[in-house]
Amino acid sequence: QKLPAAVDDPTRAAAEARLVQTATELDPARLRCAAKHLGACLDPDGVLATEKEQQESQEFTITADLHGMYALRGRLDAPTANAVTLAIEALAKPKPEADGTPDLRTATRRRADALGQLATLALGHPDMPTSGGHRPQVIATITLTELEQRSGVAWLNNGEPVSVHELLTQACQADLALAVFGPHGEVLHYGRNKRLAPPPLRRALVARDGGCVVHGCDAPPQYTEAHHLTWWSRGGVTDVDNLALVCTAHHTAVHDGTVHLAMLNGRPHTVPPKWLDPTQTPRRNRAHDRPP
C-alpha cells in the first residue's frame, strides 16, 4: 500500500508491523482489504484522488459475436460496481417452481437473467430519460401471418431475429412496440403491443397480491411484472380482475405453460399440475400475507 511522503517514519513502521501480523491471520483477499483500509485511514486524501482516477477509467461495451450472442466487457469503480452487484444479486436469487421443483439455472445464468430483468425494469420506469423526445423502447417487426399463427420469426430493432413465442412473452413483460406488416410490405399497425398497468392500477395490484402470486414464491412487488391472465395478445383487458403480479422467472414459466394461474374470488391462484394434486385445487400464495 503506497503512502504519501507526509506520513512519518514511525507511523509507516507501525503500519508495516500491523500488516505483517495480520498476514498470518488472513487469506490474501482479506489481507488486501485490510491493507486498503489501513491505507485509507492513514491517507484519506489519497482515497479521493483514487476515486476520481477510477471514475475517469470506467468503461463498458457490448459486442455481438458471430452466433447471435453478445459479450459484455467493462471496468467499474467501487461504488458503481457495488450498486450493480446489489441490484443483480437481488434479482438473481433461485426461483423454485410452485410444486417445489428447484431452480436448476446456474448462478451465472441467473445473473444474466437478472441483468435482463434489470434493463426491463429500467425501460418501464417513468423517470427513464428520453431520446429525441421519446422513451427508449424495444421495437419488433413481424408479418401479420406470423402474428396470427403465433409461429415464425420477428426482428428486433438491433437487427437480431427472435421467435414469435419469445416475442409474445417479451410483449407481456416489457414496454414493447410492434410493427406489423402485410403480405405486400405495407404497415398494418405500429404501436404498443401491450398496455402497461398504470400507476394507480399497479398500486392496487401491490395492495392485493403483495408480490409474486405463484404459490411459495416470496419475490416482493418491486421484482414483479403485471401479467394478463387472459393474454393481452389474445384479447385480455388491462384491469385488476385480469392482472396478477409475477416475478420474471415465473412470468416466463407461465408463458411456457409450466405454471398455470386462475382468478378465484378476486384473488390470483396457482393451479397445481395433476401429478402433484389430482384434483388441481387452486392454491393462493400466502407468502406475502400480513400478520394479523
C-alpha positions as CSV (number, residue, x, y, z in Angstrom):
1,Q,0.0,0.0,0.0
2,K,1.6,3.3,-1.1
3,L,1.6,6.1,1.4
4,P,2.3,9.8,0.9
5,A,5.6,11.4,2.0
6,A,3.7,13.2,4.7
7,V,3.3,10.0,6.7
8,D,6.2,10.0,9.2
9,D,8.6,7.0,9.6
10,P,7.3,5.8,13.0
11,T,3.7,5.6,11.6
12,R,5.0,3.8,8.5
13,A,6.9,1.3,10.7
14,A,3.8,0.7,12.9
15,A,1.6,0.2,9.8
16,E,4.1,-2.3,8.3
17,A,4.3,-4.2,11.6
18,R,0.5,-4.3,11.8
19,L,0.2,-5.7,8.3
20,V,2.9,-8.4,8.9
21,Q,1.0,-9.6,11.9
22,T,-2.3,-9.5,10.0
23,A,-0.8,-11.5,7.2
24,T,-0.5,-14.5,9.5
25,E,-4.2,-14.4,10.2
26,L,-5.9,-13.6,6.9
27,D,-6.1,-15.1,3.4
28,P,-4.7,-12.9,0.5
29,A,-8.0,-11.4,-0.5
30,R,-8.9,-10.3,3.1
31,L,-5.3,-9.1,3.7
32,R,-5.6,-6.9,0.6
33,C,-8.8,-5.4,2.1
34,A,-7.1,-4.9,5.4
35,A,-4.2,-3.1,3.7
36,K,-6.7,-0.8,1.8
37,H,-8.5,0.0,5.0
38,L,-5.3,0.9,6.8
39,G,-4.0,2.9,3.9
40,A,-7.3,4.9,3.7
41,C,-7.1,5.7,7.4
42,L,-3.5,7.0,7.0
43,D,-4.2,8.8,3.8
44,P,-7.8,9.9,3.4
45,D,-6.9,12.5,0.8
46,G,-5.5,9.7,-1.4
47,V,-8.9,7.9,-1.4
48,L,-10.5,11.0,-3.1
49,A,-7.7,11.1,-5.7
50,T,-8.0,7.4,-6.4
51,E,-11.8,7.7,-6.7
52,K,-11.5,10.5,-9.3
53,E,-8.9,8.5,-11.3
54,Q,-11.1,5.4,-11.2
55,Q,-14.2,7.3,-12.3
56,E,-12.4,8.6,-15.3
57,S,-11.2,5.0,-16.1
58,Q,-14.7,3.4,-16.2
59,E,-15.7,1.8,-19.4
60,F,-18.4,-0.6,-20.7
61,T,-19.0,-2.2,-24.1
62,I,-21.4,-4.7,-25.6
63,T,-20.2,-6.6,-28.6
64,A,-22.0,-9.0,-30.9
65,D,-20.4,-12.3,-31.7
66,L,-20.9,-14.5,-34.8
67,H,-23.6,-16.6,-33.1
68,G,-26.2,-14.0,-32.2
69,M,-24.8,-13.7,-28.6
70,Y,-23.4,-10.6,-27.0
71,A,-20.2,-10.2,-24.9
72,L,-20.1,-7.7,-22.1
73,R,-16.8,-6.1,-21.1
74,G,-16.1,-3.3,-18.7
75,R,-14.4,-1.8,-15.7
76,L,-16.3,-0.1,-12.9
77,D,-15.3,1.9,-9.9
78,A,-16.1,0.5,-6.5
79,P,-19.4,2.4,-5.8
80,T,-20.8,1.7,-9.3
81,A,-19.8,-2.0,-9.1
82,N,-21.4,-2.2,-5.6
83,A,-24.7,-0.8,-6.9
84,V,-24.7,-3.1,-9.9
85,T,-23.8,-6.1,-7.9
86,L,-26.5,-5.5,-5.3
87,A,-29.2,-5.0,-8.0
88,I,-28.3,-8.1,-9.9
89,E,-27.9,-10.3,-6.9
90,A,-31.3,-9.2,-5.5
91,L,-32.9,-10.3,-8.8
92,A,-30.7,-13.5,-9.2
93,K,-32.0,-15.5,-6.3
94,P,-33.1,-19.0,-7.2
95,K,-36.8,-19.3,-8.0
96,P,-38.2,-22.8,-7.3
97,E,-41.4,-23.8,-9.0
98,A,-44.8,-23.9,-7.2
99,D,-44.6,-27.7,-7.0
100,G,-41.2,-27.5,-5.2
101,T,-39.1,-28.2,-8.2
102,P,-35.7,-26.5,-7.6
103,D,-34.4,-23.7,-9.9
104,L,-31.8,-25.6,-12.0
105,R,-30.3,-22.5,-13.5
106,T,-26.6,-22.0,-12.8
107,A,-25.6,-18.9,-10.8
108,T,-24.1,-17.3,-13.9
109,R,-27.3,-17.9,-15.8
110,R,-29.4,-16.4,-13.0
111,R,-27.2,-13.3,-13.0
112,A,-27.6,-13.0,-16.8
113,D,-31.4,-13.3,-16.5
114,A,-31.3,-10.7,-13.7
115,L,-29.4,-8.2,-15.8
116,G,-32.1,-8.5,-18.5
117,Q,-34.8,-8.1,-15.8
118,L,-33.0,-5.0,-14.5
119,A,-33.0,-3.5,-18.0
120,T,-36.7,-4.3,-18.4
121,L,-37.5,-2.6,-15.1
122,A,-35.4,0.5,-16.1
123,L,-37.1,0.8,-19.5
124,G,-40.5,0.7,-17.9
125,H,-39.7,3.3,-15.3
126,P,-41.5,6.6,-15.7
127,D,-38.3,8.6,-15.0
128,M,-36.3,6.9,-17.8
129,P,-34.5,9.6,-19.8
130,T,-35.9,10.3,-23.3
131,S,-34.1,10.2,-26.6
132,G,-35.4,12.6,-29.2
133,G,-38.5,13.2,-27.1
134,H,-39.3,9.6,-26.8
135,R,-38.6,7.0,-24.1
136,P,-36.3,4.2,-25.3
137,Q,-38.3,1.2,-26.3
138,V,-37.8,-2.2,-27.8
139,I,-39.3,-2.4,-31.3
140,A,-40.1,-5.6,-33.2
141,T,-41.3,-6.1,-36.7
142,I,-43.4,-9.1,-37.7
143,T,-45.8,-10.1,-40.5
144,L,-49.5,-10.4,-39.9
145,T,-49.4,-14.1,-40.9
146,E,-46.7,-14.9,-38.3
147,L,-48.6,-13.0,-35.6
148,E,-51.9,-14.7,-36.3
149,Q,-50.3,-18.2,-36.4
150,R,-48.0,-17.4,-33.4
151,S,-45.1,-19.0,-35.2
152,G,-42.1,-18.0,-37.2
153,V,-39.6,-15.2,-36.6
154,A,-39.8,-11.5,-35.8
155,W,-37.0,-8.9,-35.9
156,L,-35.8,-6.6,-33.1
157,N,-34.5,-3.1,-33.7
158,N,-30.9,-4.3,-33.1
159,G,-31.3,-6.4,-36.2
160,E,-31.5,-9.7,-34.4
161,P,-34.2,-12.4,-35.0
162,V,-36.5,-13.6,-32.2
163,S,-39.0,-16.4,-32.2
164,V,-42.7,-15.3,-32.2
165,H,-43.1,-17.3,-29.0
166,E,-40.4,-15.4,-27.2
167,L,-41.7,-12.1,-28.7
168,L,-45.1,-12.6,-27.2
169,T,-43.5,-13.5,-23.9
170,Q,-41.5,-10.3,-24.0
171,A,-44.5,-8.3,-25.1
172,C,-46.2,-9.2,-21.8
173,Q,-43.1,-8.4,-19.7
174,A,-41.7,-5.2,-21.3
175,D,-42.8,-1.9,-22.9
176,L,-42.6,-3.1,-26.5
177,A,-43.7,-1.6,-29.7
178,L,-44.8,-3.9,-32.5
179,A,-44.7,-3.1,-36.3
180,V,-47.0,-5.4,-38.2
181,F,-46.5,-5.8,-42.0
182,G,-49.0,-7.1,-44.6
183,P,-48.2,-9.5,-47.4
184,H,-47.1,-6.7,-49.7
185,G,-44.8,-5.0,-47.2
186,E,-47.5,-2.5,-46.1
187,V,-47.5,-1.3,-42.5
188,L,-50.8,-2.6,-40.9
189,H,-50.0,-1.5,-37.3
190,Y,-47.4,0.3,-35.4
191,G,-47.6,1.0,-31.7
192,R,-47.6,-0.5,-28.3
193,N,-48.2,-4.2,-28.3
194,K,-49.4,-4.2,-24.7
195,R,-50.8,-1.9,-22.2
196,L,-48.7,-1.5,-19.1
197,A,-50.6,-1.3,-15.8
198,P,-50.8,2.5,-15.0
199,P,-49.5,3.6,-11.6
200,P,-52.9,3.6,-9.8
201,L,-53.7,0.0,-11.1
202,R,-50.2,-1.1,-10.2
203,R,-50.7,0.1,-6.7
204,A,-53.9,-1.8,-6.4
205,L,-52.2,-5.0,-7.6
206,V,-49.4,-4.5,-5.0
207,A,-52.1,-4.0,-2.3
208,R,-53.9,-7.1,-3.3
209,D,-51.1,-9.5,-4.3
210,G,-48.2,-8.3,-2.1
211,G,-45.7,-9.8,-4.5
212,C,-45.4,-12.7,-6.9
213,V,-48.7,-14.7,-6.7
214,V,-47.2,-18.1,-7.6
215,H,-47.6,-20.5,-4.7
216,G,-44.5,-20.5,-2.5
217,C,-42.7,-17.5,-4.2
218,D,-41.6,-14.7,-1.9
219,A,-40.5,-12.2,-4.5
220,P,-41.6,-8.7,-3.4
221,P,-43.5,-6.3,-5.6
222,Q,-40.5,-4.4,-6.9
223,Y,-39.3,-7.6,-8.6
224,T,-42.6,-8.4,-10.3
225,E,-44.5,-7.6,-13.5
226,A,-48.2,-7.4,-14.2
227,H,-49.3,-10.5,-16.1
228,H,-52.5,-10.6,-18.1
229,L,-54.3,-13.9,-17.1
230,T,-56.0,-13.7,-20.4
231,W,-53.1,-12.6,-22.5
232,W,-53.3,-9.1,-24.0
233,S,-52.4,-10.5,-27.4
234,R,-55.5,-12.8,-27.1
235,G,-57.9,-10.0,-26.2
236,G,-57.3,-9.8,-22.5
237,V,-58.1,-6.5,-20.8
238,T,-55.8,-4.4,-18.6
239,D,-57.8,-4.3,-15.4
240,V,-57.4,-5.6,-11.8
241,D,-59.5,-8.7,-12.5
242,N,-57.3,-9.9,-15.3
243,L,-53.9,-9.0,-13.9
244,A,-51.6,-10.7,-11.4
245,L,-48.1,-9.8,-10.1
246,V,-45.5,-12.4,-11.0
247,C,-41.7,-12.4,-10.9
248,T,-39.7,-12.7,-14.1
249,A,-38.8,-16.4,-13.6
250,H,-42.4,-17.3,-13.0
251,H,-43.7,-15.0,-15.7
252,T,-41.6,-17.0,-18.2
253,A,-42.9,-20.2,-16.7
254,V,-46.5,-19.0,-17.2
255,H,-45.9,-18.3,-20.8
256,D,-44.1,-21.7,-21.2
257,G,-47.1,-23.4,-19.8
258,T,-45.3,-24.9,-16.8
259,V,-47.2,-22.7,-14.3
260,H,-50.9,-22.0,-14.5
261,L,-52.8,-19.2,-12.9
262,A,-56.5,-18.7,-12.3
263,M,-58.6,-16.0,-10.7
264,L,-60.8,-17.2,-7.8
265,N,-62.9,-14.9,-5.6
266,G,-61.0,-11.9,-6.9
267,R,-57.5,-13.3,-6.0
268,P,-55.0,-15.0,-8.3
269,H,-54.3,-18.7,-7.5
270,T,-51.8,-21.2,-8.8
271,V,-53.3,-24.3,-10.3
272,P,-51.0,-27.3,-9.5
273,P,-50.3,-30.0,-12.1
274,K,-52.3,-33.2,-11.9
275,W,-49.3,-35.3,-10.9
276,L,-48.9,-33.1,-7.8
277,D,-52.6,-32.7,-7.0
278,P,-55.1,-34.9,-9.0
279,T,-57.9,-32.5,-8.1
280,Q,-55.8,-29.5,-9.2
281,T,-57.2,-27.4,-6.4
282,P,-56.1,-23.8,-6.9
283,R,-53.7,-22.6,-4.2
284,R,-53.3,-19.0,-3.1
285,N,-49.8,-17.8,-2.3
286,R,-49.8,-16.7,1.4
287,A,-46.1,-15.8,1.5
288,H,-47.0,-12.1,1.4
289,D,-49.9,-12.2,3.9
290,R,-49.6,-9.6,6.6
291,P,-49.6,-10.9,10.2
292,P,-53.0,-10.5,12.0
